[in-house]
Amino acid sequence: EDEPAPAPKPKHPIDLLPRATFPLDELKRNYSNARTAGTLPETMKWVWETVPFEEYSIWRADYNYNDELKMTFMSKNLIGGFTERIEASRKYVFGVASVFGKDFDSVIQGAFIIRGQEFLPVFDVAPDYEQYTFKKLDPKNADDRAFVELHWDCGKPITVNGKEYEHAGDKVFK
């Protein structure tokens, strides 16, 4: 019997944007090479000078329930699960989500670059995106750049509300 053809797979909302002039894969490649070669500062300079921020935006992600975090290995699993769930947006996002602190005293933060100017089309593919507060950062602002560079450098401590937290683990999403 004739069965109706399956409906075409809906396009990702980002596919509706005009074609990007800068391939995000180039940033992902340069970042990976810089991590291996130890040249991340030079690569970050290249990011700020090269990425067309009219096509892309940078975002800070703060986990909303840090006071409920227990063991850091569980928090690492939490960020690993989150990055797995944004897989449908892989072509449009790059970033690092990290756990800082120790067992029963930790925070989760991340820094991402995404295609477009709105975070929702990229992150709402993950049902748990609402557990994070997303804040758009200004690529021309020195403090915002420092936030991204700190998170993408992986391994350095952060200060939250006057308290320093050591880096406990991260997940690079590329």
C-alpha angles and dihedrals in degrees: 000000000000110000118195114259113257114263113261114263109261116250120249108256090240089061087069092065119094113274112279118243091209121059111224088210088070090060091046091051094047091048093050092048091047092051089052095044097039092239100121096129091059091046092050089052087052090050093054092046099041112033112092101228091194085071098035137036135199124230138193116215121200121186109236098213105050090137088064096052114114123172116021092226087060090050090051088053088050093056091042090055092047092053090048090054094053090056091112087066097046093119091057106042142056127175152111129259115195142187116219128189135025137290111310092005111066145116135209122218137159143187121211140177114210139182110257132013101275124072098205100075090053101041105032089080084079111072090211097054089108089068087073133065111222120206123186112232129210113238089207094055113095094213092051091048090049090052092053093044092050092051096043091049090063119204104052124111123250133210119228120181090346094308124112119226123192119228109263102175145318146206118221110208112204 
